[in-house]
Amino acid sequence: MGAAADRIRGEVSKWPGVTEAPHRFGGVEFRVGRRELGHLHGDHLADLPFPVAVRRELVEAGRARPHHVMPESGWVSFYIRTTDDVDRAIELFRMNYERPWLDTHGGDLVDEASEDSFPASDPPAFGPVTGVGHESTADDRERD
């Protein structure tokens, strides 16, 4: 990783509760508990999960682009090309870290924003998300 990624890693990883780990599709991801704040692909791309409504606002404001693989999800892609882009990427990670839509009273439960942001094709690396990897029960089979 180069200067842009090192700067972002240096800032994001010092926030309370943030951990850093290799991302399953390459690069490095940042987490708070079971919730991914986002991940970096080298010095040129950051992907971050948001609720779809927030993703729409970010894209409409020109602060991010729809995710490069899953454009209809809550994920955004942010391309890092300049020094100013590094600061803007950090702002997006901070926005996700401090997200006001997070249910802080639910302990370590996955909140609505995370469920909205992790489509079945890209489940979180750690632990289940409601609706992803659901095992059917006898009740489910009776309804089918």
Secondary structure, 3 states (H helix, E strand, C coil): CCHHHHHHHHHHCCCCCEEEEECCCCCEEEEECCEEEEEEECCCEEEEECCHHHHHHHHHCCCCEECCCCCCCCEEEEECCCHHHHHHHHHHHHHHHCCCCCCCCCCCCCCHHHHHHCCCCCCCCCCCECCECCCCCHHHHHHC
